């Protein structure tokens, strides 16, 4: 007895989406793990926070909020 499997387009798209999501998840997860390992071994320096470069004084924020009223 012969059985034929039927894959409709919805199932095919779901399978492709699951494969792409799995590959992307593995790549992003491994990138994060490799970064932490390199950081632990001293092979890379920790990245500085982006917002450390911006110098905003409290007086600037208060004067701007007062001028908005």
Backbone atoms as SQL, in Angstrom:
CREATE TABLE atoms (id INTEGER PRIMARY KEY, chain TEXT, resi INTEGER, resn TEXT, atom TEXT, x REAL, y REAL, z REAL);
INSERT INTO atoms VALUES
  (1, 'A', 1, 'UNK', 'N', 0.841, -1.167, 0.000),
  (2, 'A', 1, 'UNK', 'CA', 0.000, 0.000, 0.000),
  (3, 'A', 1, 'UNK', 'C', 0.893, 1.239, 0.000),
  (4, 'A', 2, 'UNK', 'N', 0.590, 2.177, -0.844),
  (5, 'A', 2, 'UNK', 'CA', 1.392, 3.381, -0.995),
  (6, 'A', 2, 'UNK', 'C', 0.656, 4.566, -0.386),
  (7, 'A', 3, 'UNK', 'N', 1.397, 5.339, 0.434),
  (8, 'A', 3, 'UNK', 'CA', 0.833, 6.538, 1.041),
  (9, 'A', 3, 'UNK', 'C', 1.521, 7.756, 0.455),
  (10, 'A', 4, 'UNK', 'N', 0.751, 8.728, 0.073),
  (11, 'A', 4, 'UNK', 'CA', 1.302, 9.979, -0.434),
  (12, 'A', 4, 'UNK', 'C', 1.025, 11.083, 0.583),
  (13, 'A', 5, 'UNK', 'N', 2.056, 11.849, 0.882),
  (14, 'A', 5, 'UNK', 'CA', 1.882, 12.957, 1.816),
  (15, 'A', 5, 'UNK', 'C', 1.507, 14.204, 1.034),
  (16, 'A', 6, 'UNK', 'N', 0.643, 15.008, 1.596),
  (17, 'A', 6, 'UNK', 'CA', 0.218, 16.237, 0.942),
  (18, 'A', 6, 'UNK', 'C', 0.646, 17.414, 1.811),
  (19, 'A', 7, 'UNK', 'N', 1.436, 18.287, 1.239),
  (20, 'A', 7, 'UNK', 'CA', 1.847, 19.518, 1.908),
  (21, 'A', 7, 'UNK', 'C', 1.177, 20.683, 1.204),
  (22, 'A', 8, 'UNK', 'N', 0.278, 21.355, 1.879),
  (23, 'A', 8, 'UNK', 'CA', -0.330, 22.534, 1.282),
  (24, 'A', 8, 'UNK', 'C', 0.620, 23.724, 1.451),
  (25, 'A', 9, 'UNK', 'N', 0.400, 24.834, 0.740),
  (26, 'A', 9, 'UNK', 'CA', 1.322, 25.982, 0.817),
  (27, 'A', 9, 'UNK', 'C', 1.462, 26.555, 2.226),
  (28, 'A', 10, 'UNK', 'N', 0.418, 26.500, 3.023),
  (29, 'A', 10, 'UNK', 'CA', 0.498, 27.008, 4.390),
  (30, 'A', 10, 'UNK', 'C', 1.465, 26.207, 5.239),
  (31, 'A', 11, 'UNK', 'N', 1.437, 24.902, 5.100),
  (32, 'A', 11, 'UNK', 'CA', 2.341, 24.047, 5.857),
  (33, 'A', 11, 'UNK', 'C', 3.776, 24.234, 5.378),
  (34, 'A', 12, 'UNK', 'N', 3.971, 24.375, 4.077),
  (35, 'A', 12, 'UNK', 'CA', 5.310, 24.599, 3.538),
  (36, 'A', 12, 'UNK', 'C', 5.897, 25.908, 4.043),
  (37, 'A', 13, 'UNK', 'N', 5.075, 26.955, 4.068),
  (38, 'A', 13, 'UNK', 'CA', 5.535, 28.252, 4.568),
  (39, 'A', 13, 'UNK', 'C', 5.854, 28.175, 6.053),
  (40, 'A', 14, 'UNK', 'N', 5.055, 27.408, 6.805),
  (41, 'A', 14, 'UNK', 'CA', 5.310, 27.267, 8.236),
  (42, 'A', 14, 'UNK', 'C', 6.624, 26.518, 8.488),
  (43, 'A', 15, 'UNK', 'N', 6.896, 25.500, 7.703),
  (44, 'A', 15, 'UNK', 'CA', 8.146, 24.754, 7.851),
  (45, 'A', 15, 'UNK', 'C', 9.341, 25.641, 7.520),
  (46, 'A', 16, 'UNK', 'N', 9.257, 26.409, 6.441),
  (47, 'A', 16, 'UNK', 'CA', 10.346, 27.318, 6.065),
  (48, 'A', 16, 'UNK', 'C', 10.554, 28.373, 7.139),
  (49, 'A', 17, 'UNK', 'N', 9.476, 28.933, 7.680),
  (50, 'A', 17, 'UNK', 'CA', 9.577, 29.941, 8.729),
  (51, 'A', 17, 'UNK', 'C', 10.223, 29.362, 9.981),
  (52, 'A', 18, 'UNK', 'N', 9.892, 28.134, 10.331),
  (53, 'A', 18, 'UNK', 'CA', 10.490, 27.493, 11.507),
  (54, 'A', 18, 'UNK', 'C', 11.980, 27.262, 11.299),
  (55, 'A', 19, 'UNK', 'N', 12.384, 26.875, 10.101),
  (56, 'A', 19, 'UNK', 'CA', 13.800, 26.657, 9.810),
  (57, 'A', 19, 'UNK', 'C', 14.567, 27.963, 9.879),
  (58, 'A', 20, 'UNK', 'N', 14.031, 29.020, 9.270),
  (59, 'A', 20, 'UNK', 'CA', 14.698, 30.329, 9.288),
  (60, 'A', 20, 'UNK', 'C', 14.799, 30.856, 10.720),
  (61, 'A', 21, 'UNK', 'N', 13.740, 30.717, 11.507),
  (62, 'A', 21, 'UNK', 'CA', 13.763, 31.187, 12.892),
  (63, 'A', 21, 'UNK', 'C', 14.772, 30.400, 13.725),
  (64, 'A', 22, 'UNK', 'N', 14.874, 29.101, 13.496),
  (65, 'A', 22, 'UNK', 'CA', 15.828, 28.289, 14.239),
  (66, 'A', 22, 'UNK', 'C', 17.262, 28.685, 13.900),
  (67, 'A', 23, 'UNK', 'N', 17.541, 28.904, 12.617),
  (68, 'A', 23, 'UNK', 'CA', 18.891, 29.310, 12.201),
  (69, 'A', 23, 'UNK', 'C', 19.240, 30.669, 12.782),
  (70, 'A', 24, 'UNK', 'N', 18.313, 31.627, 12.720),
  (71, 'A', 24, 'UNK', 'CA', 18.562, 32.960, 13.266),
  (72, 'A', 24, 'UNK', 'C', 18.766, 32.897, 14.775),
  (73, 'A', 25, 'UNK', 'N', 17.981, 32.110, 15.455),
  (74, 'A', 25, 'UNK', 'CA', 18.124, 31.970, 16.903),
  (75, 'A', 25, 'UNK', 'C', 19.466, 31.377, 17.292),
  (76, 'A', 26, 'UNK', 'N', 19.904, 30.360, 16.573),
  (77, 'A', 26, 'UNK', 'CA', 21.197, 29.745, 16.862),
  (78, 'A', 26, 'UNK', 'C', 22.325, 30.728, 16.604),
  (79, 'A', 27, 'UNK', 'N', 22.263, 31.473, 15.497),
  (80, 'A', 27, 'UNK', 'CA', 23.313, 32.443, 15.184),
  (81, 'A', 27, 'UNK', 'C', 23.400, 33.537, 16.243),
  (82, 'A', 28, 'UNK', 'N', 22.268, 34.101, 16.633),
  (83, 'A', 28, 'UNK', 'CA', 22.287, 35.173, 17.622),
  (84, 'A', 28, 'UNK', 'C', 22.710, 34.663, 18.999),
  (85, 'A', 29, 'UNK', 'N', 22.245, 33.491, 19.379),
  (86, 'A', 29, 'UNK', 'CA', 22.608, 32.926, 20.667),
  (87, 'A', 29, 'UNK', 'C', 24.102, 32.608, 20.720),
  (88, 'A', 30, 'UNK', 'N', 24.624, 32.025, 19.643),
  (89, 'A', 30, 'UNK', 'CA', 26.042, 31.669, 19.639),
  (90, 'A', 30, 'UNK', 'C', 26.920, 32.913, 19.618),
  (91, 'A', 31, 'UNK', 'N', 26.470, 33.964, 18.942),
  (92, 'A', 31, 'UNK', 'CA', 27.232, 35.211, 18.915),
  (93, 'A', 31, 'UNK', 'C', 27.349, 35.791, 20.324),
  (94, 'A', 32, 'UNK', 'N', 26.273, 35.754, 21.079),
  (95, 'A', 32, 'UNK', 'CA', 26.273, 36.271, 22.446),
  (96, 'A', 32, 'UNK', 'C', 27.171, 35.417, 23.342),
  (97, 'A', 33, 'UNK', 'N', 27.098, 34.111, 23.198),
  (98, 'A', 33, 'UNK', 'CA', 27.921, 33.215, 24.016),
  (99, 'A', 33, 'UNK', 'C', 29.400, 33.415, 23.678),
  (100, 'A', 34, 'UNK', 'N', 29.738, 33.513, 22.393),
  (101, 'A', 34, 'UNK', 'CA', 31.136, 33.718, 22.004),
  (102, 'A', 34, 'UNK', 'C', 31.664, 35.046, 22.534),
  (103, 'A', 35, 'UNK', 'N', 30.830, 36.091, 22.522),
  (104, 'A', 35, 'UNK', 'CA', 31.244, 37.390, 23.051),
  (105, 'A', 35, 'UNK', 'C', 31.543, 37.281, 24.548),
  (106, 'A', 36, 'UNK', 'N', 30.691, 36.583, 25.298),
  (107, 'A', 36, 'UNK', 'CA', 30.903, 36.446, 26.739),
  (108, 'A', 36, 'UNK', 'C', 32.158, 35.620, 27.041),
  (109, 'A', 37, 'UNK', 'N', 32.407, 34.597, 26.234),
  (110, 'A', 37, 'UNK', 'CA', 33.613, 33.791, 26.431),
  (111, 'A', 37, 'UNK', 'C', 34.857, 34.625, 26.146),
  (112, 'A', 38, 'UNK', 'N', 34.840, 35.385, 25.054),
  (113, 'A', 38, 'UNK', 'CA', 35.987, 36.237, 24.724),
  (114, 'A', 38, 'UNK', 'C', 36.193, 37.296, 25.801),
  (115, 'A', 39, 'UNK', 'N', 35.111, 37.836, 26.321),
  (116, 'A', 39, 'UNK', 'CA', 35.203, 38.838, 27.382),
  (117, 'A', 39, 'UNK', 'C', 35.805, 38.222, 28.641),
  (118, 'A', 40, 'UNK', 'N', 35.408, 36.993, 28.971),
  (119, 'A', 40, 'UNK', 'CA', 35.929, 36.314, 30.147),
  (120, 'A', 40, 'UNK', 'C', 37.421, 36.010, 29.998),
  (121, 'A', 41, 'UNK', 'N', 37.831, 35.627, 28.806),
  (122, 'A', 41, 'UNK', 'CA', 39.227, 35.291, 28.566),
  (123, 'A', 41, 'UNK', 'C', 40.091, 36.523, 28.315),
  (124, 'A', 42, 'UNK', 'N', 39.489, 37.682, 28.226),
  (125, 'A', 42, 'UNK', 'CA', 40.236, 38.916, 28.020),
  (126, 'A', 42, 'UNK', 'C', 40.622, 39.157, 26.577),
  (127, 'A', 43, 'UNK', 'N', 39.959, 38.497, 25.657),
  (128, 'A', 43, 'UNK', 'CA', 40.288, 38.661, 24.240),
  (129, 'A', 43, 'UNK', 'C', 39.582, 39.869, 23.622),
  (130, 'A', 44, 'UNK', 'N', 38.583, 40.410, 24.295),
  (131, 'A', 44, 'UNK', 'CA', 37.904, 41.605, 23.805),
  (132, 'A', 44, 'UNK', 'C', 37.590, 42.507, 24.988),
  (133, 'A', 45, 'UNK', 'N', 37.420, 43.771, 24.677),
  (134, 'A', 45, 'UNK', 'CA', 37.111, 44.747, 25.719),
  (135, 'A', 45, 'UNK', 'C', 35.601, 44.930, 25.796),
  (136, 'A', 46, 'UNK', 'N', 35.076, 45.208, 26.981),
  (137, 'A', 46, 'UNK', 'CA', 33.636, 45.458, 27.074),
  (138, 'A', 46, 'UNK', 'C', 33.269, 46.729, 26.322),
  (139, 'A', 47, 'UNK', 'N', 32.132, 46.684, 25.658),
  (140, 'A', 47, 'UNK', 'CA', 31.670, 47.842, 24.898),
  (141, 'A', 47, 'UNK', 'C', 31.147, 48.904, 25.860),
  (142, 'A', 48, 'UNK', 'N', 31.477, 50.165, 25.571),
  (143, 'A', 48, 'UNK', 'CA', 30.977, 51.257, 26.390),
  (144, 'A', 48, 'UNK', 'C', 29.519, 51.517, 26.054),
  (145, 'A', 49, 'UNK', 'N', 28.820, 52.062, 27.018),
  (146, 'A', 49, 'UNK', 'CA', 27.423, 52.395, 26.807),
  (147, 'A', 49, 'UNK', 'C', 27.325, 53.567, 25.845),
  (148, 'A', 50, 'UNK', 'N', 26.378, 53.513, 24.943),
  (149, 'A', 50, 'UNK', 'CA', 26.214, 54.556, 23.937),
  (150, 'A', 50, 'UNK', 'C', 25.879, 55.892, 24.590),
  (151, 'A', 51, 'UNK', 'N', 25.120, 55.861, 25.672),
  (152, 'A', 51, 'UNK', 'CA', 24.648, 57.092, 26.282),
  (153, 'A', 51, 'UNK', 'C', 25.689, 57.749, 27.176),
  (154, 'A', 52, 'UNK', 'N', 26.839, 57.101, 27.389),
  (155, 'A', 52, 'UNK', 'CA', 27.896, 57.727, 28.169),
  (156, 'A', 52, 'UNK', 'C', 28.530, 58.895, 27.427),
  (157, 'A', 53, 'UNK', 'N', 28.429, 58.906, 26.100),
  (158, 'A', 53, 'UNK', 'CA', 29.032, 59.969, 25.299),
  (159, 'A', 53, 'UNK', 'C', 28.210, 61.256, 25.325),
  (160, 'A', 54, 'UNK', 'N', 26.967, 61.179, 25.732),
  (161, 'A', 54, 'UNK', 'CA', 26.087, 62.337, 25.704),
  (162, 'A', 54, 'UNK', 'C', 26.144, 63.022, 27.062),
  (163, 'A', 55, 'UNK', 'N', 26.559, 64.280, 27.071),
  (164, 'A', 55, 'UNK', 'CA', 26.644, 65.037, 28.311),
  (165, 'A', 55, 'UNK', 'C', 25.429, 65.964, 28.421),
  (166, 'A', 56, 'UNK', 'N', 24.534, 65.643, 29.312),
  (167, 'A', 56, 'UNK', 'CA', 23.356, 66.461, 29.550),
  (168, 'A', 56, 'UNK', 'C', 23.356, 66.817, 31.024),
  (169, 'A', 57, 'UNK', 'N', 23.263, 68.099, 31.293),
  (170, 'A', 57, 'UNK', 'CA', 23.250, 68.557, 32.679),
  (171, 'A', 57, 'UNK', 'C', 21.817, 68.667, 33.165),
  (172, 'A', 58, 'UNK', 'N', 21.627, 68.487, 34.448),
  (173, 'A', 58, 'UNK', 'CA', 20.287, 68.590, 35.026),
  (174, 'A', 58, 'UNK', 'C', 19.707, 69.982, 34.811),
  (175, 'A', 59, 'UNK', 'N', 20.552, 71.006, 34.855),
  (176, 'A', 59, 'UNK', 'CA', 20.048, 72.364, 34.676),
  (177, 'A', 59, 'UNK', 'C', 19.502, 72.564, 33.262),
  (178, 'A', 60, 'UNK', 'N', 20.102, 71.904, 32.268),
  (179, 'A', 60, 'UNK', 'CA', 19.599, 71.996, 30.897),
  (180, 'A', 60, 'UNK', 'C', 18.219, 71.375, 30.777),
  (181, 'A', 61, 'UNK', 'N', 18.019, 70.251, 31.448),
  (182, 'A', 61, 'UNK', 'CA', 16.730, 69.568, 31.383),
  (183, 'A', 61, 'UNK', 'C', 15.664, 70.403, 32.084),
  (184, 'A', 62, 'UNK', 'N', 15.985, 70.968, 33.242),
  (185, 'A', 62, 'UNK', 'CA', 15.013, 71.763, 33.988),
  (186, 'A', 62, 'UNK', 'C', 14.664, 73.036, 33.236),
  (187, 'A', 63, 'UNK', 'N', 15.654, 73.703, 32.632),
  (188, 'A', 63, 'UNK', 'CA', 15.355, 74.940, 31.927),
  (189, 'A', 63, 'UNK', 'C', 14.526, 74.677, 30.677),
  (190, 'A', 64, 'UNK', 'N', 14.745, 73.563, 30.024),
  (191, 'A', 64, 'UNK', 'CA', 13.957, 73.238, 28.848),
  (192, 'A', 64, 'UNK', 'C', 12.516, 72.912, 29.219),
  (193, 'A', 65, 'UNK', 'N', 12.326, 72.179, 30.325),
  (194, 'A', 65, 'UNK', 'CA', 10.969, 71.826, 30.727),
  (195, 'A', 65, 'UNK', 'C', 10.207, 73.069, 31.212),
  (196, 'A', 66, 'UNK', 'N', 10.914, 74.017, 31.816),
  (197, 'A', 66, 'UNK', 'CA', 10.258, 75.254, 32.252),
  (198, 'A', 66, 'UNK', 'C', 9.898, 76.140, 31.066),
  (199, 'A', 67, 'UNK', 'N', 10.711, 76.131, 30.025),
  (200, 'A', 67, 'UNK', 'CA', 10.412, 76.956, 28.854),
  (201, 'A', 67, 'UNK', 'C', 9.287, 76.385, 28.019),
  (202, 'A', 68, 'UNK', 'N', 9.008, 75.079, 28.166),
  (203, 'A', 68, 'UNK', 'CA', 7.916, 74.457, 27.412),
  (204, 'A', 68, 'UNK', 'C', 6.565, 74.846, 27.950),
  (205, 'A', 69, 'UNK', 'N', 6.487, 75.292, 29.192),
  (206, 'A', 69, 'UNK', 'CA', 5.186, 75.601, 29.815),
  (207, 'A', 69, 'UNK', 'C', 4.634, 76.895, 29.349);
